[in-house]
Amino acid sequence: MNKREKGAQKEEQVCACLLSRGVKIVERNFRNRQGEIDVIGYDGGYLVFFEVKYRSGKSRGSAAEAVGFAKQRKICRVADYYRVIHHCPEDTPIRFDVVAVDGEEMNWIKGAFDYII
């Protein structure tokens, strides 16, 4: 299994886990020219933009560490676009979560980062 296939497999597992925890997934792999958001869904009253990051080992750091400032800013830009084209009300509460998968260990980090202008 190549790297892309392994990543897709882990993303499937993450989505199954999110669904089992009550998340209503509304979009997967949402893209525009600025980037991609892996999973978009509702958790409670929040519209949540999920970044799924997988690392098979610790040699390049943890999966959570791989979601740095530049990646966070890119996710925020794509989230802005999503909210515009889907006519999300301005007062819709949003959250940016990271689901970090290190080997077989999954860690859902709610509110992993704040909106970046």
C-alpha positions as CSV (number, residue, x, y, z in Angstrom):
1,M,0.0,0.0,0.0
2,N,1.5,3.4,-1.0
3,K,1.5,6.5,1.1
4,R,-1.6,8.0,-0.5
5,E,-3.6,4.8,-0.1
6,K,-2.5,4.5,3.6
7,G,-3.6,8.1,4.2
8,A,-7.0,7.5,2.6
9,Q,-7.4,4.4,4.7
10,K,-6.6,6.3,7.9
11,E,-9.0,9.1,6.8
12,E,-11.8,6.5,6.4
13,Q,-11.1,5.2,10.0
14,V,-11.1,8.8,11.3
15,C,-14.5,9.4,9.7
16,A,-16.0,6.2,11.1
17,C,-14.7,7.3,14.6
18,L,-16.2,10.8,14.2
19,L,-19.5,9.4,13.1
20,S,-19.6,7.1,16.1
21,R,-19.0,10.1,18.3
22,G,-22.0,12.0,16.9
23,V,-20.3,14.2,14.3
24,K,-22.5,14.8,11.2
25,I,-20.1,14.8,8.3
26,V,-21.3,17.1,5.5
27,E,-18.2,17.2,3.2
28,R,-15.0,15.4,2.6
29,N,-11.9,16.5,0.8
30,F,-13.3,20.0,0.0
31,R,-10.9,21.8,-2.2
32,N,-10.3,25.1,-3.9
33,R,-7.2,26.7,-5.5
34,Q,-5.9,27.6,-2.0
35,G,-6.0,24.1,-0.5
36,E,-8.1,21.4,0.9
37,I,-10.0,20.6,4.1
38,D,-10.1,16.9,4.8
39,V,-13.5,16.7,6.6
40,I,-16.2,19.2,7.4
41,G,-19.0,18.4,9.8
42,Y,-21.2,19.5,12.7
43,D,-20.3,18.6,16.3
44,G,-22.9,20.0,18.6
45,G,-23.6,23.5,17.5
46,Y,-20.2,24.0,15.8
47,L,-19.4,23.8,12.1
48,V,-16.0,22.0,12.4
49,F,-13.2,21.9,9.9
50,F,-11.1,18.8,10.5
51,E,-7.5,18.3,9.4
52,V,-6.6,14.6,9.5
53,K,-2.8,14.0,9.8
54,Y,-1.2,10.6,9.8
55,R,2.4,9.6,10.7
56,S,3.5,6.0,10.7
57,G,6.4,6.7,13.0
58,K,8.0,9.5,15.1
59,S,11.0,10.1,13.0
60,R,9.5,13.2,11.4
61,G,7.7,14.3,14.6
62,S,4.1,13.6,15.7
63,A,1.1,14.0,13.4
64,A,-0.2,16.9,15.4
65,E,3.1,18.8,15.0
66,A,2.8,18.5,11.2
67,V,-0.1,21.0,11.3
68,G,2.0,24.2,11.5
69,F,1.1,27.9,11.1
70,A,1.2,27.9,7.3
71,K,-1.1,24.9,7.1
72,Q,-3.5,26.4,9.7
73,R,-3.7,29.6,7.7
74,K,-4.4,27.7,4.5
75,I,-7.2,25.8,6.2
76,C,-8.7,29.1,7.4
77,R,-8.7,30.5,3.9
78,V,-10.4,27.4,2.5
79,A,-12.9,27.5,5.4
80,D,-13.8,31.1,4.5
81,Y,-14.5,30.1,1.0
82,Y,-16.6,27.1,2.1
83,R,-18.7,29.4,4.4
84,V,-19.3,31.9,1.5
85,I,-20.4,29.4,-1.1
86,H,-22.6,27.5,1.4
87,H,-24.1,30.8,2.7
88,C,-23.3,30.0,6.3
89,P,-24.6,32.7,8.6
90,E,-21.9,35.0,10.0
91,D,-22.8,34.0,13.6
92,T,-22.4,30.2,12.9
93,P,-19.9,29.0,15.5
94,I,-16.9,27.4,13.9
95,R,-14.0,25.3,15.2
96,F,-10.8,24.0,13.8
97,D,-9.9,20.4,15.0
98,V,-7.0,18.2,14.2
99,V,-7.3,14.4,14.3
100,A,-3.7,13.2,14.7
101,V,-3.0,9.6,13.9
102,D,0.4,8.3,15.1
103,G,0.7,4.7,14.1
104,E,-2.6,3.2,15.3
105,E,-3.2,5.8,18.0
106,M,-5.8,8.4,17.2
107,N,-6.0,11.7,19.0
108,W,-8.9,14.1,18.3
109,I,-7.8,17.6,19.3
110,K,-10.9,19.8,19.5
111,G,-10.2,23.5,19.0
112,A,-6.6,22.7,17.9
113,F,-6.1,26.2,16.6
114,D,-7.9,29.5,16.3
115,Y,-8.9,31.3,13.2
116,I,-6.0,33.0,11.5
117,I,-6.5,36.2,9.5
